[in-house]
Amino acid sequence: QVQLVESGGGLVQPGGSLRLSCAASGSIFRLYAMGWYRQAPGKERELVATITSGGATTTYAGSVKGRFTISRDNAKITVYLQMNSLKPEDTAVYYCNTHPITIDWGQGTQVTVSS
């Protein structure tokens, strides 16, 4: 059973940056496309970005395109989300998972954008 552990969240001012990490257990991780998702208070979880198993292709939600970058290091079994030019509306708990979703959710990492 693959497990996912997200980290790197925190409190940041508008316009700031954060880099999230998602560490997976199990080498099978390398076979899966991965995604970053987020859930803001009172809202449903939404897909933010995806990356194919080899890392060649990425996709982004319109609200983060040009500001967020997803990447992965299969040797380290880790997926990253570089978030720049953060806005208050980016405040949410961020999760990683396969895309489509096949693994139980981890605990997520809280990102709060506020002055």
PyMOL commands that set and color helices and strands:
alter all, ss='L'
color gray80, all
select helices_A, chain A and resi 27-31+88-90
alter helices_A, ss='H'
color red, helices_A
select strands_A, chain A and resi 4-7+10-12+18-24+34-39+46-51+58-60+68-73+78-83+92-98+109-113
alter strands_A, ss='S'
color yellow, strands_A
deselect
rebuild
show_as cartoon
